[in-house]
């Protein structure tokens, strides 16, 4: 299952990065995600809401995703974290097929 985690670096983390501007946060993220049984798909830096990060990763166990984001937040590296489940096109096709099956089982308000 694919997930996207975003967040802004904390002032403490930014100071540590500025002290060592060649630090490799990609390798740190990759190590954590792989320890959870997953794969780091991609990682980007962001600037819209302050210096931050956007990480896309794949994990076989859905409980691993909040464990990963919780570990990073608890470390003090980022704040304002958001975790979003992403759906591949094959997965969303299965969701749509299930919705078609369920359509007749639901009555909307006033219906």
C-alpha positions as CSV (number, residue, x, y, z in Angstrom):
1,X,0.0,0.0,0.0
2,X,1.3,3.4,-1.0
3,X,1.3,6.3,1.4
4,X,2.4,10.0,1.2
5,X,3.8,11.7,4.3
6,X,4.4,15.4,4.4
7,X,5.6,17.7,7.2
8,X,7.8,20.7,8.0
9,X,11.2,20.4,9.6
10,X,11.3,21.6,13.2
11,X,13.7,24.4,14.1
12,X,15.9,21.9,15.9
13,X,16.1,19.7,12.8
14,X,16.7,22.7,10.5
15,X,19.6,23.8,12.7
16,X,21.1,20.3,12.5
17,X,20.7,20.3,8.7
18,X,22.4,23.8,8.4
19,X,25.3,22.5,10.5
20,X,25.7,19.7,8.1
21,X,24.2,20.8,4.8
22,X,25.2,17.7,2.9
23,X,23.3,15.4,5.3
24,X,21.5,12.7,3.5
25,X,17.9,12.6,4.8
26,X,16.9,10.3,1.9
27,X,19.1,7.5,3.4
28,X,17.6,8.0,6.8
29,X,14.1,7.8,5.5
30,X,15.0,4.7,3.4
31,X,16.5,2.9,6.4
32,X,13.4,3.5,8.5
33,X,10.9,2.5,5.8
34,X,12.9,-0.6,5.0
35,X,13.0,-1.5,8.7
36,X,9.2,-1.5,8.6
37,X,9.2,-3.9,5.6
38,X,8.6,-1.2,3.1
39,X,10.1,0.6,0.1
40,X,10.9,4.3,-0.3
41,X,9.4,5.3,-3.7
42,X,10.4,8.9,-3.8
43,X,11.3,11.8,-1.5
44,X,11.1,15.6,-2.2
45,X,11.9,18.8,-0.3
46,X,9.1,21.3,-0.1
47,X,9.1,25.0,0.7
48,X,5.4,26.1,0.5
49,X,4.7,26.0,4.3
50,X,8.3,26.3,5.4
51,X,11.2,24.0,4.8
52,X,9.7,20.5,4.7
53,X,9.5,17.1,3.1
54,X,7.2,14.9,1.0
55,X,7.9,11.1,1.1
56,X,6.1,8.5,-0.9
57,X,6.5,4.9,0.3
58,X,5.1,1.5,-0.1
59,X,4.4,-0.9,2.8
60,X,2.7,-4.3,2.8
61,X,1.2,-3.8,6.3
62,X,-1.1,-0.7,6.6
63,X,-0.2,-0.3,10.3
64,X,3.4,0.3,9.4
65,X,2.6,3.7,7.8
66,X,1.4,5.5,11.0
67,X,4.2,3.8,12.9
68,X,6.7,5.3,10.4
69,X,5.2,8.8,10.6
70,X,4.8,8.6,14.4
71,X,8.5,7.6,14.8
72,X,9.6,10.6,12.7
73,X,7.4,13.0,14.6
74,X,8.4,11.6,18.0
75,X,12.0,12.1,17.1
76,X,11.4,15.8,16.8
77,X,12.5,16.0,13.1
78,X,9.2,17.2,11.7
79,X,5.9,18.7,12.8
80,X,2.6,19.3,11.1
81,X,2.8,15.8,9.6
82,X,0.1,14.5,7.3
83,X,-0.2,10.9,6.2
84,X,-2.3,10.0,3.2
85,X,-3.1,6.6,1.7
86,X,-2.5,6.6,-2.0
87,X,-4.3,4.2,-4.4
88,X,-2.8,2.8,-7.6
89,X,-5.0,2.8,-10.6
90,X,-5.5,-1.0,-10.3
91,X,-6.6,-0.6,-6.6
92,X,-9.0,2.2,-7.4
93,X,-10.6,0.1,-10.2
94,X,-11.4,-2.5,-7.5
95,X,-12.8,0.2,-5.3
96,X,-15.1,1.4,-8.1
97,X,-16.2,-2.2,-8.9
98,X,-17.1,-2.7,-5.2
99,X,-19.0,0.6,-5.2
100,X,-21.1,-0.5,-8.1
101,X,-22.0,-3.7,-6.2
102,X,-23.0,-1.7,-3.1
103,X,-24.9,1.0,-4.9
104,X,-28.4,-0.6,-4.5
105,X,-27.9,-1.3,-0.8
106,X,-27.8,2.4,0.3
107,X,-30.7,4.8,0.5
108,X,-29.8,8.5,0.8
109,X,-31.6,10.8,3.1
110,X,-35.1,11.4,1.9
111,X,-34.9,8.4,-0.4
